[in-house]
Amino acid sequence: MFVRHLISAAAGVLLLAGTATAQSPIFTISSTTIKDGALMPKKVAGANKANPNCVGDNVSPQLSWTNVPAGTTSFALIMTDPEGRGGLGVDHFHAYGIPASVTSFAEGEMSAPSDKFVGGIGTAKAKIYMGPCTPPNQTAHHYTFVLVATDLDPKALPEGLTRLELLAKLEGHAKGTTGIVGLFKNPL
């Protein structure tokens, strides 16, 4: 009787082990600079001297991702603030043509042009990371970083696409997506 239970238990463990390996691991993004759902450090805020709401150093956050979906050949990264401009939203940054071999960006790396990504045109008309410039005396805004795995060749899209143009080009090419949300509140 004991041997039959032992064999049944072993068969159950093998079945569970087979199930665990048969499922795909979850595509995830993480950061050492920001924590999902928490306030971001002041250094990631914008540094535009002409805008008094820009109180930071415009240092792009470190981002890394794991468990890339099968068939991925490039990535697109989109950063938006849905509460910006009085609820009309701000397209802070979007980069695409990120080769599948790239699985992270170091802190500050997206704050300058790079051969690792193609820059799109955000609300501020820049092709690099543009950090939060949240007005004072407001609740914290949500800054969403969405990473899309695609089957597009990294050189398939021209630079300077708007977020809406990019989304239209990604239609039918997304293999998976992951995201992280950082909050920012102007300390003034």
C-alpha positions in Angstrom: 0.0 0.0 0.0 2.8 2.4 0.9 4.6 1.7 -2.4 1.4 2.4 -4.4 1.1 5.8 -2.6 4.7 6.6 -3.2 4.4 5.8 -6.9 1.2 7.9 -7.1 2.9 10.8 -5.3 6.0 10.5 -7.6 3.7 10.4 -10.7 1.9 13.5 -9.4 5.3 15.4 -8.9 6.3 14.5 -12.4 3.0 15.6 -13.8 3.3 18.9 -11.9 6.9 19.3 -13.1 5.8 18.7 -16.6 3.0 21.2 -16.3 5.4 23.9 -14.9 7.9 23.5 -17.7 5.1 23.4 -20.4 3.9 26.9 -19.4 5.8 29.9 -20.7 7.4 32.1 -18.1 5.9 35.5 -17.8 7.4 38.4 -19.8 8.4 41.0 -17.1 10.0 44.4 -16.8 11.8 45.7 -13.7 13.9 48.6 -12.7 16.6 49.4 -10.0 15.6 53.1 -10.3 11.9 52.8 -9.9 9.6 50.5 -8.1 6.2 49.6 -9.6 3.5 51.8 -8.1 6.0 53.9 -6.0 7.3 57.4 -6.2 10.2 57.9 -8.6 13.3 59.7 -7.5 13.7 63.4 -8.4 16.6 62.7 -10.7 14.3 61.1 -13.3 12.2 64.3 -13.6 12.8 66.6 -16.5 15.5 69.3 -16.5 14.1 71.9 -18.9 15.3 75.2 -17.5 12.5 77.0 -19.4 9.9 75.1 -17.5 9.8 75.7 -13.7 7.9 72.4 -13.3 11.0 70.5 -14.5 12.8 70.0 -11.2 15.1 67.0 -11.9 18.1 65.9 -13.9 16.3 64.1 -16.8 18.1 60.8 -15.9 16.2 57.9 -17.6 15.5 55.0 -15.3 17.3 51.7 -15.5 15.0 49.1 -17.1 15.5 45.4 -17.8 13.3 42.6 -19.0 13.2 38.8 -18.9 11.3 35.9 -20.4 11.0 37.4 -23.9 8.1 35.9 -26.0 9.2 33.5 -28.7 9.5 35.0 -32.1 10.5 38.5 -30.8 12.9 40.3 -33.1 12.6 43.8 -31.6 11.0 45.9 -28.8 9.2 49.2 -28.5 9.1 51.1 -25.3 6.4 53.7 -24.6 6.3 56.2 -21.6 3.2 58.2 -21.1 1.6 60.3 -18.4 -2.2 60.0 -18.7 -2.9 62.8 -16.2 -0.6 65.3 -17.9 -1.8 68.4 -19.8 -5.0 68.5 -17.7 -5.9 64.9 -18.5 -5.1 65.1 -22.2 -1.9 63.1 -21.5 1.7 63.6 -22.3 3.8 61.3 -24.5 7.1 61.5 -22.7 9.2 59.1 -24.7 8.9 56.2 -27.1 11.7 54.2 -28.5 11.4 51.3 -31.0 13.7 49.2 -33.2 15.3 48.0 -30.0 17.0 44.7 -31.1 15.8 41.5 -29.4 19.4 41.1 -28.2 19.0 44.1 -25.9 17.4 43.2 -22.6 18.1 46.3 -20.6 19.0 50.0 -20.5 21.3 51.4 -17.9 20.3 54.4 -15.8 20.6 57.5 -18.0 21.2 55.6 -21.2 17.9 56.6 -22.9 18.6 60.3 -22.0 20.8 60.6 -25.1 20.7 59.2 -28.7 21.8 55.6 -29.0 22.3 53.0 -31.6 20.2 50.7 -29.4 16.9 52.4 -30.2 15.1 54.6 -32.8 13.6 57.7 -31.2 10.0 58.7 -31.8 8.6 62.2 -31.4 6.8 62.8 -28.1 4.8 65.8 -26.8 8.0 67.8 -26.3 9.2 66.9 -29.8 12.4 65.1 -28.5 13.6 61.7 -29.7 15.1 60.9 -26.3 13.8 60.3 -22.8 12.0 63.4 -21.3 11.2 63.0 -17.6 8.2 64.3 -15.7 7.6 68.0 -15.3 4.6 67.7 -13.0 3.1 71.0 -11.9 3.3 71.6 -8.1 0.2 71.2 -5.8 -1.2 68.2 -7.8 -1.5 64.6 -6.8 1.2 62.3 -8.1 1.0 61.5 -11.8 1.3 57.9 -13.1 4.1 57.4 -15.5 3.6 54.2 -17.4 6.4 52.4 -19.1 5.1 49.8 -21.6 7.4 47.4 -23.4 6.1 45.7 -26.5 7.8 42.6 -27.9 7.4 42.6 -31.7 8.2 40.5 -34.7 9.3 43.6 -36.7 12.9 43.9 -37.9 14.7 46.5 -35.8 15.3 48.6 -38.9 11.7 48.3 -40.2 10.4 51.7 -38.9 11.6 55.2 -39.6 12.7 57.5 -36.8 10.4 60.3 -35.6 7.0 58.4 -35.4 4.5 59.8 -33.0 3.0 57.4 -30.4 -0.1 57.0 -32.4 1.8 56.3 -35.6 4.0 53.8 -33.8 0.9 52.0 -32.4 -0.6 51.8 -35.9 2.7 50.3 -37.2 2.8 47.7 -34.3 -0.7 46.5 -35.1 -0.6 42.8 -35.8 3.1 42.6 -34.8 2.9 42.4 -31.0 4.2 39.2 -29.5 3.6 40.3 -25.9 3.7 43.2 -23.5 4.8 44.1 -20.0 4.8 47.3 -18.0 5.8 49.2 -14.9 4.3 52.4 -13.4 6.2 55.0 -11.5 4.6 57.9 -9.7 6.0 61.5 -9.6 4.8 64.5 -7.5 6.5 67.8 -7.8 8.2 68.5 -4.4 7.7 72.3 -4.7 
